[in-house]
Amino acid sequence: MIDLNNPDLSFILLSSKKIDDLISVLYTKEFQVTPIKGYYRGNYEDSVIAWGNFDNDQLRNEIIFLLDIFNQDSGFIKYLGHTEVMKIFRDGQERPMSQTMYNTDDDNMSYLVNGLSFSFVEKMRYWSPKSVDDLKTGMIVEYFNNNRWNQKVVKNPKQEWSDMWSLLSKYDKLRVASKN
């Protein structure tokens, strides 16, 4: 199996009910194509992984075009020079994903190729509070201590900011999970 997180590799992964039409369009645009199967909650679907000699902007424009003409909500793109796969939507939004081999979670689409299966799971995204105004009572923050991230509920933002959070924020050891 190809290391899908290899920075020297770029590709797109799409599914479609009109897979033959999708493959034809990809070939006319000079992509190399490998048909694969998607599996989700007991149902199989036709998918493709495609790559070619494209820069990142061209690859992005191509997948957005394909999502639009084949009426798909989203697909996956892996940019050259990057290690993570992104879920990309028709409107151009992107979300970072992590790769899971041999997925056992029925809520995630699995892709099957040559006896191997893999899935993409959305990565948790974080932001760093920079001032006391970024914190609210009841918010869950994570701070890095003893080589691990710990969670704590904010009870008194002003007091806690002056006692601990400001120092942790200064050294980029404080984060809050983003809500998408």
Secondary structure, DSSP 8 states (H G I E B T S, - for coil): ---TT-TT--EEEEE-SSHHHHHHHHHHTT-EEEEEEEEETTEEEEEEEEE-S--HHHHHHHHHHHHHHTT-SEEEEE-TT-SSEEEEETTS-EEEEEEEES---TTS-EEEETTEEEEEEE---EE---SGGG--TT-EEEEEETTEEEEEE-S-HHHHIIIIIHHHHHTT-EEEE---
